[in-house]
Amino acid sequence: MSAFRRRKINLPKSVGACLKKERRHQKLTLEDVEEATKIRLRYLKALEADRFDQFPPLVYMLGFVRRYAKFLALESDEIVEQFRQEHKKFAGEKLALGIKDEPEVSRIIITPRVIIGAIAALLILGVVGYVIFSVDKLSEPPTIEIISPVAPTTNEKNVAIEGKTLSTATVEINNQTVNVDDRGYFMQKVELASGINIFEIKSKSRLGKESTEVLRVLYSENK
């Protein structure tokens, strides 16, 4: 720009016309203005052509007008006030004609960066979801499934207590630790006494959550 000090101007024409005239006077293109002010080209064109129907909400346009005027080293306050009056007049004319404003539909432009960002967001959500699910599962007491013995009575003195629980859990049968394989299965051979034999089976997770199942087996030699 050739001028460094803002100067007052008379506004016999519309704000759009004045901005356009000054831009051409400074031998600038709309692309130059877009690059410097970051105002989208379509709004600059609409502004210079006084196409109020193509503008975004007024609060945004006032900012655009002020930014454009400052870039051209013009008195921005005066121009913004003039634009406000022009917009007010336009709104009044629309109201008189019964025309309602339609909300601008925002458009999402699909670019490689958007796609990569979406994929990254999905991956992050997946990881977070997995962590939440894992923590939730770990915070629950481990279940115990008794596989054997099935019958409540037996005539066999020696039986095997078999079951399934969480693979990372610690299992105890009557306070005696039992090995658990990587699939969660456990087995312990026991010797029965005559009558009812009671076995308390406990499964404790790494977080200290505990489940208990009570197994009752009646041993009768005369079965």
Buried (B, 14 or more C-beta within 10 A) or exposed (E): EEEEEBEEBEBEEBBBBBBBBBBEEBEBEBEEBBEBBEBEEEBBBBBBEBEBEEBEEBEEBBEBBBBBBBBBBBBBEBBBBBBBEBBEEBBEEBEEEEEEEEEEEEEEEEEEEEEEEEEEEEEEEEEEEEEEEEEEEBEEBBBBEBEEBEEEEBEEEEBEBBBBBBEEBBBBBBEEEBEBEEEBBBBBEBEBEEEEBEBEBBBBBEEEBBBEBEBEBBBEEEE
